[in-house]
Amino acid sequence: MKKIVSTFMVSLSTALFLTACGGDENNEDGNQDNASAEEGIYVTASFSVLADMIEHVLGDRGTVDYIVPIGEEPHEYEPVPNDFRNVNDADVFYVNGLGLEEWLERVVDNASDTEVVSLSDGVDPIPLVGEDEADPHAWLSPKNAPYYVENIVEDLIERDPEGEEEYRANAEAFLAEVEELDTWIEEQVDNIDEAHRTIVISENAFKYFGEDYGFATEGIWEINSHEEGTSGQMNRVIDILREEGIPAVFVETTVDKRYMETVSENSGVEIAGEVYTDAVGTEGTGAETYIEMMRHNAETFVDGLTAD
């Protein structure tokens, strides 16, 4: 953690120098780092899942950028100079909260006047197994999406009162899609034998999804910032798979697959597919949005856990 903070502080110094010199490079996603070139509200989010939700609500009244690149996870991402410039230029920096980006929030608070707003406020937190801190992955249950959307709506209206009607209409349309997704997931889960309703991945990130849709969940580790992948952790999961006859395990797009591959090889339980946790999919994956990634996840769980 100390290494991450020190790396970021060096990045801040570099970014401040570049900003003072008038640098105007584009970031890796092709978005301009200089918010003055954009019209309307300029929002920066911590990662891509939040950015997609925000875009649905914000519509044409502004621009959304995000810090953690697709394919990386937000728990221990090391920022680069452009990241600070994006946050510093933004009207607001939206984060998940629940402890996910505490180190980033702390550094931003010390180096920028941009307000940091948590989007998970209102969610009933589920604790990490064996710990007091909350699991931050509340977005992985569509039943929690309304909390995120309402927080986005209320904050945007405060910043842009003239856009209230549009924000509320956009939110209503998006939440109608979420409700349809929620109903569909419940119907799909009915196809899985209750004895097989256990989700096993590397990071035990689907607790909220599991609680809302009737799954037990297991991970090699609890959260990626605690990632170890020890033989003891893997053996524990192997024993669970053998004892409970769980038909499939899964891997995440943002996590090293070698740990779960070892579990699969030693348990004889196949990896049934990839799921999205800390990022939406890249272009062409069919999981480029929140709705699409959650539909993909549900389909992957159902297919894997109902396989003969």
N, C-alpha and C positions, 0 to 999 in steps of 0.2 A: 504493500500500500504506500509506503514512504517513497518507493521508486516511482510510482505512478504520479504522486503529487509533485515530486521534484521535476519529473519529465514535463508535466503540464506547466509548471512555473517557467521553465526554460521556453516552452512554446509560447507562453504569454508574452514574454519579453520580445521574442522574435515577431510575434503578431503585432504588437504595439509599434514596433519599428516599421514593419511593412505598411501598417495603416497610416502612420505618419508620413511615409513616403508616397502614399497614394496608390499602392498596389491594387490591381483590379482583376487578378486571376480568377478563373472559374474553379470551383471545387470538383471533386471526382464525379459528382452526380450532374455536373453541367450547370448548376445553379450559380448565379452571380453572388459573390460574397459581399458586394457593396449593396446594402439594402436600399440606398438612396435611388438606385436605378429601378426599383420596383414600385408599383403603385399599390395603395391600400396598406393593410396591416401586414407586417413581416413577422412571421412566427418561426421560431426554431424549436424543434422537439428533440428529445434525447435519442429516440430510435424510430425506425421506420413504421412500426405498428401504430404508434401514437400519431405519427405524421399522416397516415392514411385516414384515421378517424377525424383528425383536425381538418384535413382537406375536404371531407364530406360536409362538414359544418360550415367551414369558411367560404367554400364556393369560389366565386369570382371576386370576392372582396379583399383578396390579399394573396400572399405567397407563403408556402410552407417549405422549410428545409429541415434536415435532421442531422444529428451528429454521428451516430454509430453506423458505419456502412453495412449494407445488407451482406449477410454471411458472417458477420462478427457479432459477439454478444456483449450487452451493455454492462455486465457486472464488473469487468476489469479492463474495459477499453482504454487505451492510452491515447489521449487527444493529440492532434497536430495543430499547428498555428492557425490554419483556416477555420478550425472548429471554434476557437475563441472569437475570431473575427465575426463568424456567423451569429454567435450568441450576443456579442457586444453590439452588433448592428440591429438585432431583433427588437421588436416592441415587447416581446414576452418570450420566456423560455419555458416550455411545457415539459414536465417530467412525469414519470409514473408515480414516484413516491414509494411508500412502504419500504424504504431503505435501499431501493435498487441503485439509486444514483447519488447516495449521500456524499461520497468523496467529490463528485463532480459539482454538486450543488454548493458544497463548502468552498471550493476553489472559485467558482463563479461569483459567489456572494462577496468574496474578498477582492475580486478583480474587475467587477462590472456592475453597472447600475441597472442592468436588465433584471426585471422581476422574474423570479422563479415560481411557477405555479404547479402544484401537484394535481394530477387528474384522477387519482384513485380515491380521493376524499369521499367518504360515505360507504366505501366497501367494508364489509365485515371481515377483518383479517383472519387468515388461518395461520397458525404458528408453524415454523419449521419444526420437523420432528426432533424432539430432544432439546429444543432451544426456545428462548423467550421471544426472539425477533420474528417478525411476520414474514411469511412467504410473499414475495412481491408480485408473483405472476397472476394477478387478478384478471388481467385482460384475456387470459386463456379460457375463461368461461364467458360465452355470449350473454349470460344472465347478468354479468357485471358491466357490460358495455353501456347501459343507460347511465351509470354513475359517471363514467368517463365523458360521455356526450353532454350530460347536463353541466358538468364542470366547465367544459369547453364553451358551451353556449353562454353561460352566465358571465364568464370572463370576457368573451368577445363582445357581448352586449355592453359591458361596462366600459370597454375601450372604444367601441364604435356603436353608440346608441342608434344611429340612423340605420344600421344594418339589422336591427332586432328582428323584424319580420322575416327577412331572408334567412337569418341564422336559425330561427325557430322552424321555418318551413324545411330547410335542409336537414335539420336534426330529426324532424318528424319522418321524413322520407327515409333517412338512413336507419332509424330505429325500427321502421316497418320491415326493412330488409333483415335486420338483426332478429326481430321477432319471428319472421318466417324461417330463418336459419335455426333458431332455438327449437321451434316446433319440429322441424325436419330432423334435427339431431335426436330429439326424444323418440321419434318414430323409428329411426335407424337403430338406436340402442336396443330396442325391443327385440331385434333379431339376434342378439348375443345371449348365449346361455349365461345365466346369472353366475354360475361357477367359474366362468371365464372372463368376468368383467374386472380384469386387473390390467392396468397400463404400466408397463415397465420400460423406462428409458434411462439414459445416463444421468440426467439431472431430474430430480423428482419435481417437475414443474407443473404437473397437471392436477394439483390438489383441488383447486377451485372447480375445474372442469369435472373432476371425479366426484366431488361432493354434490354438485348440481345435477349430474347425470347418472349417478349410481355406480361409480367405479372405485375400486381400491387403486392406489397408486404406489409404485415403488421406483426408486432410483439407485444407481450405484452410489451417488452422493446426493446431498440435499439441495445444494445450490452451487452454481459454477464458481463463485468466489471461494468456495471451500473445496474445490475439486482436488481429489487426491488419486482416485482410481487404484487404491491399494488392493493387494491380493485378498485381504480380509473383507473389504467392501464387495469385491466381485464374487467371492465365495458365498457371501450372505445371499446375494441375488440368485446365484446358481442354485443354492439350496431351496429357495422359495419357488423357483421355477419347477424344480423336480418334485417338490412336495405337493404343490398345488395344481400341477398339470396345466400350467398356463401355456397356451398354444403358440404364442408369438411375443417377440420383443420388438422395440422400435428404436430408431436413431434420430437425432435432431440435426437439422441442417447447419446449426451453428456450433456443434460440439464435435470434438475428435471422435471418430467412429471406432477407433481401435479397441477402446475399453469394452464397448458392447459386442464387438466382434469376438473378443476373447470370451465373454460371457456366453455368447451364442455357441461357440465351438465347444466349450466345456459342458454346456447343459444339454446340447442337442436341440435347442429351441431356435428356430429360424428367425432372422430379422425380417419383419414383414413389410418394412418400408420406412421412408423418412417422414418426419413431421416437423412443423414449423412452430417455434416457441418464441425466440427473441427477435425475430425479423420476419417480414413478409418474404415472398419468393422473388427471385430475379425475373426479368422479362422472359416470357415464354414458358414459365413453369406452370401457369394456370393458378398461381397462388400469390398474385401480385398485390392483392388487397386483403384487408382484414376478413371480410366475408369469405373470400375465396380460400384463404389459408385455413380458416376454421372448418370450412366444408371439406377441404382436403384432409385435414387431420381426422375428422369424424369418419370419413370414408375409409381412411387407412386403418383406423382402429377397428372398425366393423369388419372390413375385409380380412384383417389379420386374425382377429379373435373368433371369427366364424369359420375359418378355413378347416377343412378336414385333416 
